[in-house]
């Protein structure tokens, strides 16, 4: 992962092991647990005790906990189905740090992403001894409602003070709240925010007439139309607009115009004008969405979109990387352009399509929970505090072991190069480990990414949704939502790639959504949202 280490490497604390005590709020380091204040002879009524025995005890207490004496915190490690090479080395490196800094061992428990829900529910029922559970795009509200996870407000106040300080800057903990209580610690993207951008080959853009187009600001449909028409005429070897991929269920409209999906998705309704309004609507029935479909239809008919876009297994990014498309659309997050250059092997220019927003789903894709069955909840919170605030610690999970998986080439700016000759190559498949801004960066990403991230976060916070922190609990309309999702999957791809007549197919789509229960879902979503707003 091409991230950077923003936080300073924290000094090792010489701490004793306390099964239930928490570390101090100094970046994850515990103080000396065994030290006591020496009393004077006067304070002790003139009786002076020998201090040699106490000093020996203090000396012992100030040493790092021995591995065999420390508690073990078991934490899930999400895989794509196969345990990555080098995970044993990563676990050993983590333990070296966790023993010295907070006096505990860490055991990584691999769980396949596809098996998360089934595995966790089985653990809840059996009382499995796991202290930290990570969820990646899961229905964690149902797990909370089932009693699987415990509230964390008291624990974080005692054992997660550094995370509370970080929350003042990045405002991430609110997304882990449910019914007024903190349950999950959301992973922090390297640059939190939701925004969309067009990525275009520089050698193509250099040959286009861009007069009157603000390439440094945000371009709209008219400006995009001008660029695509020129690409179509001047570069027939490329598909002008790289959008493609069958069986999609998420709208690409998200990249063109921001809205708040209320932490769940379009199948439950959205707040379109979330900076000013709190009304839940059917996205697909809005005038804004209809305008988007009309443009996509026009561009398909003009030949700017691949004729097999709706049936192809290749995504828009695949087309761009393979040199088949001149553009692709994606998130505007800092670092995306550099990664696109790396994957495509060509210089790329980023043109933003909309401002970045702070919405609940910025933080709800990946969260860390402490199960109700956890044997070591206090130590588990200390581990999470370390994970989210100590870059030295989180980089082990993100990038592997220094000297084996990577070499630091610029310590001041946190730049690394990966060692291709490593005997066992560790690959972090899911970027879930704490604060992504703490991770090292590697070429072609350059140190100016730091300022880009700060600017991006500032814009995000300035565009915070009025319903940020709210997440819809769809359990009471689970049947309707399942049916609605099937309807969306049936229509979305063909409509959004412009392959069908909008006047004919959109009304059919909306009618099927209504018959599937979309209005019932939206009504329940609005009820919950109004209740949530009243409690703020």
BADREN-903679 format. One record per residue (C-alpha): residue number from 1; residue in three letters; x, y, z. Coordinates in steps of 0.1 Angstrom, whole numbers, padded with zeros to 4 digits. Example, Ala and Ser with C-alpha at 12.3 -4.5 7.8 and 13.67 -1.06 7.14 Angstrom:
2
i|aa|x|y|z
1|ALA|0123|-0045|0078;
2|SER|0137|-0011|0071;
END
This chain:
536
i|aa|x|y|z
1|UNK|0000|0000|0000;
2|UNK|0013|0034|-0009;
3|UNK|0007|0053|0022;
4|UNK|0029|0074|0046;
5|UNK|0040|0075|0081;
6|UNK|0027|0107|0096;
7|UNK|0030|0101|0133;
8|UNK|0064|0099|0150;
9|UNK|0077|0066|0161;
10|UNK|0068|0063|0197;
11|UNK|0093|0056|0225;
12|UNK|0092|0021|0240;
13|UNK|0077|0021|0275;
14|UNK|0090|-0004|0301;
15|UNK|0057|-0016|0315;
16|UNK|0045|-0044|0337;
17|UNK|0015|-0065|0326;
18|UNK|-0018|-0056|0341;
19|UNK|-0046|-0078|0330;
20|UNK|-0073|-0051|0334;
21|UNK|-0053|-0018|0336;
22|UNK|-0050|0005|0306;
23|UNK|-0020|0024|0293;
24|UNK|-0016|0061|0297;
25|UNK|-0028|0084|0270;
26|UNK|0007|0091|0256;
27|UNK|0005|0075|0222;
28|UNK|0000|0039|0233;
29|UNK|0028|0037|0259;
30|UNK|0021|0025|0294;
31|UNK|0038|0040|0324;
32|UNK|0057|0020|0350;
33|UNK|0030|0001|0367;
34|UNK|0050|-0010|0397;
35|UNK|0065|0023|0408;
36|UNK|0054|0039|0441;
37|UNK|0062|0072|0458;
38|UNK|0087|0068|0486;
39|UNK|0076|0083|0519;
40|UNK|0100|0102|0542;
41|UNK|0107|0091|0577;
42|UNK|0086|0120|0590;
43|UNK|0056|0110|0569;
44|UNK|0059|0075|0582;
45|UNK|0061|0086|0618;
46|UNK|0098|0085|0619;
47|UNK|0100|0049|0607;
48|UNK|0124|0045|0577;
49|UNK|0120|0013|0558;
50|UNK|0147|-0004|0539;
51|UNK|0143|0004|0502;
52|UNK|0165|-0022|0487;
53|UNK|0137|-0048|0483;
54|UNK|0114|-0022|0469;
55|UNK|0140|-0010|0444;
56|UNK|0145|-0046|0433;
57|UNK|0108|-0050|0428;
58|UNK|0106|-0017|0409;
59|UNK|0135|-0027|0386;
60|UNK|0116|-0059|0378;
61|UNK|0083|-0041|0372;
62|UNK|0100|-0016|0348;
63|UNK|0112|-0043|0324;
64|UNK|0091|-0052|0293;
65|UNK|0068|-0081|0299;
66|UNK|0081|-0115|0290;
67|UNK|0061|-0131|0262;
68|UNK|0051|-0161|0283;
69|UNK|0038|-0139|0311;
70|UNK|0017|-0116|0290;
71|UNK|-0019|-0119|0280;
72|UNK|-0027|-0127|0244;
73|UNK|-0051|-0105|0224;
74|UNK|-0066|-0124|0195;
75|UNK|-0075|-0102|0165;
76|UNK|-0090|-0112|0132;
77|UNK|-0070|-0108|0101;
78|UNK|-0091|-0105|0069;
79|UNK|-0079|-0125|0039;
80|UNK|-0091|-0130|0003;
81|UNK|-0094|-0167|0012;
82|UNK|-0057|-0175|0013;
83|UNK|-0034|-0166|0042;
84|UNK|-0007|-0143|0029;
85|UNK|0029|-0154|0028;
86|UNK|0049|-0139|0057;
87|UNK|0020|-0135|0081;
88|UNK|0040|-0154|0107;
89|UNK|0068|-0129|0104;
90|UNK|0043|-0100|0107;
91|UNK|0028|-0115|0138;
92|UNK|0062|-0119|0154;
93|UNK|0071|-0083|0146;
94|UNK|0038|-0071|0161;
95|UNK|0045|-0090|0193;
96|UNK|0079|-0075|0196;
97|UNK|0063|-0040|0197;
98|UNK|0031|-0048|0216;
99|UNK|0051|-0065|0244;
100|UNK|0074|-0035|0248;
101|UNK|0047|-0008|0245;
102|UNK|0016|-0022|0261;
103|UNK|0026|-0055|0276;
104|UNK|0007|-0081|0256;
105|UNK|0010|-0106|0228;
106|UNK|-0011|-0105|0197;
107|UNK|-0024|-0135|0178;
108|UNK|-0037|-0129|0143;
109|UNK|-0067|-0150|0134;
110|UNK|-0072|-0153|0096;
111|UNK|-0108|-0151|0084;
112|UNK|-0117|-0151|0047;
113|UNK|-0137|-0120|0036;
114|UNK|-0164|-0142|0021;
115|UNK|-0168|-0161|0054;
116|UNK|-0169|-0131|0078;
117|UNK|-0206|-0131|0086;
118|UNK|-0209|-0169|0090;
119|UNK|-0177|-0171|0111;
120|UNK|-0186|-0143|0134;
121|UNK|-0221|-0154|0141;
122|UNK|-0208|-0189|0149;
123|UNK|-0183|-0173|0173;
124|UNK|-0210|-0153|0190;
125|UNK|-0231|-0185|0196;
126|UNK|-0202|-0206|0208;
127|UNK|-0185|-0180|0229;
128|UNK|-0153|-0181|0209;
129|UNK|-0123|-0164|0226;
130|UNK|-0116|-0135|0202;
131|UNK|-0108|-0100|0215;
132|UNK|-0109|-0079|0184;
133|UNK|-0131|-0085|0153;
134|UNK|-0127|-0066|0121;
135|UNK|-0156|-0063|0096;
136|UNK|-0151|-0054|0060;
137|UNK|-0183|-0044|0042;
138|UNK|-0205|-0064|0065;
139|UNK|-0240|-0058|0081;
140|UNK|-0225|-0051|0115;
141|UNK|-0257|-0035|0128;
142|UNK|-0273|-0069|0128;
143|UNK|-0244|-0082|0148;
144|UNK|-0247|-0054|0173;
145|UNK|-0285|-0060|0176;
146|UNK|-0278|-0097|0182;
147|UNK|-0255|-0088|0211;
148|UNK|-0223|-0098|0195;
149|UNK|-0204|-0066|0201;
150|UNK|-0201|-0046|0233;
151|UNK|-0203|-0008|0237;
152|UNK|-0170|0009|0239;
153|UNK|-0176|0043|0254;
154|UNK|-0161|0035|0288;
155|UNK|-0133|0014|0274;
156|UNK|-0121|0041|0250;
157|UNK|-0123|0068|0277;
158|UNK|-0100|0046|0299;
159|UNK|-0078|0028|0273;
160|UNK|-0081|0048|0241;
161|UNK|-0073|0084|0250;
162|UNK|-0051|0088|0220;
163|UNK|-0079|0079|0196;
164|UNK|-0101|0104|0213;
165|UNK|-0075|0131|0206;
166|UNK|-0072|0120|0170;
167|UNK|-0110|0122|0166;
168|UNK|-0108|0159|0173;
169|UNK|-0089|0162|0140;
170|UNK|-0104|0135|0118;
171|UNK|-0139|0131|0132;
172|UNK|-0140|0093|0126;
173|UNK|-0155|0078|0158;
174|UNK|-0190|0092|0151;
175|UNK|-0194|0067|0123;
176|UNK|-0190|0039|0148;
177|UNK|-0219|0050|0169;
178|UNK|-0253|0033|0170;
179|UNK|-0283|0043|0191;
180|UNK|-0261|0068|0210;
181|UNK|-0233|0044|0219;
182|UNK|-0199|0037|0204;
183|UNK|-0196|0002|0192;
184|UNK|-0170|0002|0164;
185|UNK|-0137|0020|0156;
186|UNK|-0138|0029|0119;
187|UNK|-0106|0025|0098;
188|UNK|-0094|0060|0087;
189|UNK|-0086|0063|0050;
190|UNK|-0054|0081|0042;
191|UNK|-0075|0111|0031;
192|UNK|-0111|0107|0043;
193|UNK|-0138|0119|0020;
194|UNK|-0161|0111|-0009;
195|UNK|-0155|0128|-0042;
196|UNK|-0153|0118|-0079;
197|UNK|-0128|0125|-0106;
198|UNK|-0121|0118|-0143;
199|UNK|-0086|0104|-0150;
200|UNK|-0073|0110|-0185;
201|UNK|-0041|0101|-0203;
202|UNK|-0019|0132|-0204;
203|UNK|-0007|0125|-0240;
204|UNK|-0044|0127|-0250;
205|UNK|-0053|0157|-0229;
206|UNK|-0023|0177|-0244;
207|UNK|-0039|0174|-0278;
208|UNK|-0074|0186|-0268;
209|UNK|-0088|0222|-0268;
210|UNK|-0095|0229|-0232;
211|UNK|-0101|0267|-0235;
212|UNK|-0130|0276|-0212;
213|UNK|-0127|0244|-0192;
214|UNK|-0115|0248|-0156;
215|UNK|-0092|0218|-0153;
216|UNK|-0082|0229|-0118;
217|UNK|-0118|0232|-0105;
218|UNK|-0148|0210|-0111;
219|UNK|-0161|0202|-0146;
220|UNK|-0198|0195|-0154;
221|UNK|-0216|0175|-0181;
222|UNK|-0211|0202|-0208;
223|UNK|-0173|0203|-0203;
224|UNK|-0170|0166|-0201;
225|UNK|-0190|0163|-0233;
226|UNK|-0165|0186|-0250;
227|UNK|-0136|0165|-0239;
228|UNK|-0152|0132|-0249;
229|UNK|-0162|0144|-0284;
230|UNK|-0127|0156|-0291;
231|UNK|-0112|0123|-0279;
232|UNK|-0136|0104|-0302;
233|UNK|-0126|0124|-0332;
234|UNK|-0088|0127|-0326;
235|UNK|-0081|0093|-0309;
236|UNK|-0103|0066|-0325;
237|UNK|-0080|0039|-0311;
238|UNK|-0094|0046|-0276;
239|UNK|-0128|0043|-0260;
240|UNK|-0135|0079|-0250;
241|UNK|-0152|0072|-0217;
242|UNK|-0139|0042|-0198;
243|UNK|-0170|0029|-0180;
244|UNK|-0177|-0008|-0182;
245|UNK|-0184|-0039|-0162;
246|UNK|-0215|-0061|-0159;
247|UNK|-0235|-0071|-0128;
248|UNK|-0230|-0038|-0110;
249|UNK|-0252|-0028|-0080;
250|UNK|-0236|0006|-0071;
251|UNK|-0244|0037|-0091;
252|UNK|-0216|0055|-0109;
253|UNK|-0236|0087|-0104;
254|UNK|-0219|0087|-0070;
255|UNK|-0187|0099|-0088;
256|UNK|-0205|0127|-0106;
257|UNK|-0226|0143|-0079;
258|UNK|-0223|0136|-0042;
259|UNK|-0252|0124|-0020;
260|UNK|-0254|0107|0014;
261|UNK|-0263|0070|0011;
262|UNK|-0269|0069|0049;
263|UNK|-0242|0044|0055;
264|UNK|-0260|0016|0037;
265|UNK|-0266|0022|0000;
266|UNK|-0290|0034|-0027;
267|UNK|-0313|0004|-0020;
268|UNK|-0325|0021|0012;
269|UNK|-0329|0057|-0001;
270|UNK|-0304|0086|0000;
271|UNK|-0303|0122|0010;
272|UNK|-0295|0140|-0022;
273|UNK|-0289|0175|-0009;
274|UNK|-0273|0164|0024;
275|UNK|-0255|0196|0031;
276|UNK|-0288|0214|0035;
277|UNK|-0315|0188|0038;
278|UNK|-0325|0156|0057;
279|UNK|-0351|0142|0034;
280|UNK|-0347|0105|0024;
281|UNK|-0355|0100|-0013;
282|UNK|-0354|0073|-0039;
283|UNK|-0322|0083|-0058;
284|UNK|-0334|0067|-0090;
285|UNK|-0365|0088|-0091;
286|UNK|-0348|0122|-0087;
287|UNK|-0343|0148|-0115;
288|UNK|-0306|0148|-0109;
289|UNK|-0304|0111|-0116;
290|UNK|-0325|0114|-0147;
291|UNK|-0302|0141|-0161;
292|UNK|-0272|0118|-0155;
293|UNK|-0289|0089|-0174;
294|UNK|-0297|0112|-0203;
295|UNK|-0261|0122|-0207;
296|UNK|-0249|0086|-0205;
297|UNK|-0275|0076|-0232;
298|UNK|-0262|0104|-0254;
299|UNK|-0226|0094|-0250;
300|UNK|-0234|0058|-0257;
301|UNK|-0252|0066|-0289;
302|UNK|-0224|0089|-0299;
303|UNK|-0199|0061|-0296;
304|UNK|-0180|0074|-0266;
305|UNK|-0188|0044|-0245;
306|UNK|-0179|0008|-0255;
307|UNK|-0208|-0010|-0271;
308|UNK|-0203|-0041|-0249;
309|UNK|-0199|-0020|-0217;
310|UNK|-0229|-0036|-0200;
311|UNK|-0219|-0072|-0208;
312|UNK|-0181|-0070|-0204;
313|UNK|-0161|-0085|-0176;
314|UNK|-0136|-0056|-0178;
315|UNK|-0141|-0026|-0156;
316|UNK|-0135|0009|-0167;
317|UNK|-0102|0008|-0148;
318|UNK|-0092|-0024|-0166;
319|UNK|-0098|-0007|-0200;
320|UNK|-0077|0023|-0190;
321|UNK|-0049|0002|-0176;
322|UNK|-0048|-0019|-0208;
323|UNK|-0046|0011|-0230;
324|UNK|-0081|0006|-0245;
325|UNK|-0097|0037|-0229;
326|UNK|-0085|0073|-0228;
327|UNK|-0103|0080|-0195;
328|UNK|-0117|0063|-0164;
329|UNK|-0138|0076|-0135;
330|UNK|-0130|0070|-0098;
331|UNK|-0125|0085|-0064;
332|UNK|-0107|0118|-0062;
333|UNK|-0087|0107|-0031;
334|UNK|-0051|0119|-0031;
335|UNK|-0028|0091|-0044;
336|UNK|-0054|0077|-0068;
337|UNK|-0038|0095|-0097;
338|UNK|-0004|0082|-0089;
339|UNK|-0017|0046|-0085;
340|UNK|-0035|0049|-0118;
341|UNK|-0002|0060|-0134;
342|UNK|0016|0030|-0119;
343|UNK|-0011|0005|-0131;
344|UNK|-0014|0020|-0166;
345|UNK|0022|0028|-0173;
346|UNK|0014|0063|-0186;
347|UNK|0012|0099|-0173;
348|UNK|-0023|0107|-0160;
349|UNK|-0041|0140|-0153;
350|UNK|-0069|0142|-0127;
351|UNK|-0099|0164|-0133;
352|UNK|-0123|0166|-0104;
353|UNK|-0161|0162|-0110;
354|UNK|-0175|0173|-0076;
355|UNK|-0164|0185|-0042;
356|UNK|-0155|0159|-0016;
357|UNK|-0181|0153|0012;
358|UNK|-0179|0139|0047;
359|UNK|-0207|0112|0049;
360|UNK|-0211|0083|0072;
361|UNK|-0200|0057|0046;
362|UNK|-0165|0073|0045;
363|UNK|-0158|0054|0077;
364|UNK|-0183|0025|0077;
365|UNK|-0167|0001|0052;
366|UNK|-0142|-0013|0077;
367|UNK|-0146|-0012|0115;
368|UNK|-0130|-0029|0145;
369|UNK|-0152|-0042|0173;
370|UNK|-0146|-0059|0207;
371|UNK|-0170|-0089|0211;
372|UNK|-0191|-0093|0241;
373|UNK|-0173|-0126|0246;
374|UNK|-0138|-0110|0246;
375|UNK|-0117|-0122|0276;
376|UNK|-0093|-0092|0275;
377|UNK|-0114|-0062|0265;
378|UNK|-0092|-0036|0282;
379|UNK|-0061|-0049|0265;
380|UNK|-0080|-0052|0232;
381|UNK|-0087|-0014|0234;
382|UNK|-0051|-0007|0242;
383|UNK|-0042|-0027|0210;
384|UNK|-0067|-0006|0190;
385|UNK|-0053|0026|0205;
386|UNK|-0018|0015|0194;
387|UNK|-0031|0005|0159;
388|UNK|-0048|0038|0153;
389|UNK|-0021|0061|0167;
390|UNK|0013|0044|0164;
391|UNK|0025|0044|0128;
392|UNK|0054|0021|0136;
393|UNK|0030|-0005|0147;
394|UNK|0004|-0002|0120;
395|UNK|0030|-0002|0092;
396|UNK|0039|-0038|0101;
397|UNK|0004|-0049|0092;
398|UNK|0002|-0026|0062;
399|UNK|0036|-0032|0046;
400|UNK|0053|-0061|0064;
401|UNK|0087|-0062|0081;
402|UNK|0114|-0037|0074;
403|UNK|0145|-0052|0057;
404|UNK|0126|-0082|0045;
405|UNK|0095|-0068|0028;
406|UNK|0107|-0033|0022;
407|UNK|0136|-0008|0026;
408|UNK|0132|0027|0039;
409|UNK|0147|0051|0013;
410|UNK|0136|0084|0028;
411|UNK|0130|0082|0066;
412|UNK|0121|0119|0069;
413|UNK|0093|0116|0044;
414|UNK|0083|0079|0051;
415|UNK|0092|0067|0016;
416|UNK|0100|0030|0010;
417|UNK|0108|0006|-0018;
418|UNK|0094|-0029|-0017;
419|UNK|0119|-0057|-0019;
420|UNK|0110|-0078|-0049;
421|UNK|0136|-0104|-0039;
422|UNK|0121|-0112|-0005;
423|UNK|0119|-0149|0000;
424|UNK|0083|-0146|0013;
425|UNK|0064|-0116|0000;
426|UNK|0039|-0103|0024;
427|UNK|0009|-0086|0008;
428|UNK|-0017|-0067|0027;
429|UNK|-0048|-0074|0006;
430|UNK|-0072|-0052|0026;
431|UNK|-0061|-0017|0037;
432|UNK|-0078|-0019|0070;
433|UNK|-0052|-0012|0096;
434|UNK|-0059|0019|0116;
435|UNK|-0051|0053|0101;
436|UNK|-0040|0050|0065;
437|UNK|-0022|0083|0067;
438|UNK|0003|0067|0091;
439|UNK|0015|0043|0064;
440|UNK|0047|0047|0044;
441|UNK|0044|0058|0007;
442|UNK|0063|0044|-0022;
443|UNK|0070|0056|-0058;
444|UNK|0054|0070|-0079;
445|UNK|0037|0087|-0049;
446|UNK|0058|0117|-0038;
447|UNK|0060|0136|-0005;
448|UNK|0037|0164|-0018;
449|UNK|0009|0139|-0011;
450|UNK|0011|0150|0025;
451|UNK|-0002|0185|0017;
452|UNK|-0027|0171|-0007;
453|UNK|-0042|0149|0020;
454|UNK|-0044|0178|0044;
455|UNK|-0062|0199|0018;
456|UNK|-0085|0171|0009;
457|UNK|-0095|0165|0045;
458|UNK|-0101|0202|0050;
459|UNK|-0125|0203|0020;
460|UNK|-0142|0171|0033;
461|UNK|-0149|0185|0067;
462|UNK|-0161|0218|0052;
463|UNK|-0187|0197|0033;
464|UNK|-0200|0176|0062;
465|UNK|-0234|0160|0056;
466|UNK|-0262|0172|0080;
467|UNK|-0268|0135|0088;
468|UNK|-0232|0125|0092;
469|UNK|-0230|0097|0118;
470|UNK|-0264|0082|0110;
471|UNK|-0266|0047|0097;
472|UNK|-0299|0030|0087;
473|UNK|-0308|-0002|0104;
474|UNK|-0326|-0022|0076;
475|UNK|-0333|-0053|0097;
476|UNK|-0371|-0045|0099;
477|UNK|-0373|-0043|0061;
478|UNK|-0348|-0070|0052;
479|UNK|-0372|-0088|0028;
480|UNK|-0381|-0056|0009;
481|UNK|-0344|-0045|0007;
482|UNK|-0334|-0079|-0007;
483|UNK|-0360|-0076|-0034;
484|UNK|-0351|-0040|-0042;
485|UNK|-0314|-0050|-0046;
486|UNK|-0324|-0076|-0071;
487|UNK|-0343|-0050|-0091;
488|UNK|-0314|-0026|-0090;
489|UNK|-0291|-0053|-0103;
490|UNK|-0314|-0060|-0132;
491|UNK|-0316|-0025|-0145;
492|UNK|-0286|-0005|-0132;
493|UNK|-0259|-0015|-0156;
494|UNK|-0279|-0011|-0188;
495|UNK|-0293|0023|-0178;
496|UNK|-0260|0037|-0166;
497|UNK|-0241|0027|-0196;
498|UNK|-0267|0042|-0219;
499|UNK|-0275|0010|-0237;
500|UNK|-0313|0013|-0234;
501|UNK|-0339|0040|-0241;
502|UNK|-0343|0060|-0208;
503|UNK|-0378|0071|-0216;
504|UNK|-0389|0035|-0218;
505|UNK|-0367|0016|-0193;
506|UNK|-0365|0041|-0164;
507|UNK|-0403|0041|-0157;
508|UNK|-0402|0003|-0157;
509|UNK|-0373|0004|-0133;
510|UNK|-0391|0028|-0110;
511|UNK|-0423|0008|-0111;
512|UNK|-0405|-0024|-0102;
513|UNK|-0387|-0007|-0073;
514|UNK|-0421|0005|-0060;
515|UNK|-0436|-0030|-0063;
516|UNK|-0405|-0044|-0045;
517|UNK|-0411|-0021|-0015;
518|UNK|-0388|0009|-0020;
519|UNK|-0414|0033|-0004;
520|UNK|-0417|0011|0026;
521|UNK|-0379|0011|0031;
522|UNK|-0376|0049|0026;
523|UNK|-0405|0055|0051;
524|UNK|-0387|0034|0077;
525|UNK|-0354|0050|0069;
526|UNK|-0369|0085|0074;
527|UNK|-0385|0075|0106;
528|UNK|-0352|0063|0120;
529|UNK|-0334|0093|0107;
530|UNK|-0359|0117|0123;
531|UNK|-0355|0099|0156;
532|UNK|-0317|0101|0154;
533|UNK|-0318|0138|0146;
534|UNK|-0341|0144|0175;
535|UNK|-0315|0129|0198;
536|UNK|-0286|0149|0185;
END
